């Protein structure tokens, strides 16, 4: 019986789980099937298309648990869509006239890969499923196991994506320092821009984690150290329509009372309005290989600051983004436990010849299961009816 050859590929944006997941897979294979060859494609699907990979030496296999302590991806990431032929040709990943899906499939066959692990979001794992289907037509059997990672926590039907808990915790820690800036001037507006293109989960959870940490502190209201100055005044997410006029009335009152306003803003909140305004001015809207607006170039936080600062008569406005700080962290214990459970089942599934995405299946009581690729899709909205969120929004006065 031929031995399996395992390949690991990571793609998309960073999340506080990628290197740790790689480490767990390497460690468990070394323990359970030590003679299995393991390779890692460099920089995601780019590396697969170009045939760039590294073989995992015994020195790494012996110390794979060290990766639990690191963020980022030790194999490198990229945003490549195999079905976007023009983009792949433009970037030099394939030649004109070549089909990237075919090139990737042939590279896997050439490398003798029998099990492919893809650590990424919905786009990454859907592309992996397309690869498996393409190879099946040639008679080549490839087991593909997807592992969901995204700080947005917006993959259906995955209840909790790897790394999202850590990203929320790190975003809260980030704002603990930024909040101290409220003392640098009177009538100050501080906007904390958090990642989240279509889903407000990360912004909402970051705000929740920040307020939990805030409640553990003791304040001195007799000087400029009243808790209200450090608390959050608004949370804007894509799932909740924003009535700017109504909000400005409320925020103006808060600015008059406590001399500052703190806003947590999901980068996707109001993005359609911002893009429409830019396009009406003839400004170019750049998009990535998947057709997504390059939000980091749009700067939603600056747009909101420009709108709100004047109307709130702010003497100073400050926009800070926690995204790269949060998503590049090493996983916390809660995430690490989930990483271990997910990676261990991913190994088991592959050895049993099962393809699919490993995750907490919302249609199976959030049990970690092997989920068919056909059920995976992105853009899952945050459930704003959850009790903890409703209570938080009521406490900050945004809903009554």
Number of C-alpha atoms within 10 A of each C-alpha: 3 4 10 17 16 22 25 23 28 32 26 22 18 26 29 32 37 34 27 29 27 25 24 25 26 28 21 19 19 18 12 10 13 14 12 14 18 23 21 24 23 24 22 27 28 26 20 24 24 16 19 15 19 13 12 15 11 11 8 15 19 13 12 21 19 13 23 22 16 18 21 20 26 17 21 20 24 16 18 25 21 27 15 15 20 17 17 22 16 11 11 13 22 20 15 12 9 13 18 23 21 15 19 23 25 17 17 22 15 10 15 14 21 19 24 24 27 26 30 26 27 24 19 25 26 22 19 27 23 17 20 19 16 18 20 12 9 9 8 15 17 25 22 29 31 31 27 28 32 27 27 31 27 29 24 20 19 27 19 25 26 32 33 27 23 26 35 29 22 26 28 25 18 20 21 16 9 18 17 12 15 22 15 9 14 14 24 24 26 25 26 26 25 30 27 25 20 21 26 31 27 27 27 25 20 26 28 20 18 22 17 12 14 16 11 8 8 10 15 9 11 7 7 12 14 14 15 18 22 22 18 25 21 21 22 22 27 22 17 13 10 13 8 11 10 9 14 14 12 15 23 19 14 19 21 13 13 15 19 27 28 24 22 23 28 27 28 22 26 20 20 12 10 17 18 13 12 14 12 9 9 9 11 9 15 12 12 13 16 14 10 11 17 13 19 12 10 17 16 22 25 16 14 17 21 12 12 19 18 12 14 22 14 21 13 17 20 17 19 16 20 20 24 15 13 27 27 22 21 25 31 18 11 12 22 22 12 21 27 18 15 25 25 18 19 26 22 14 20 21 14 10 15 19 24 26 32 26 31 22 19 15 12 11 9 14 14 20 19 21 22 15 21 10 13 19 17 18 15 18 17 20 12 16 9 9 10 13 17 14 14 18 20 12 13 15 13 16 11 9
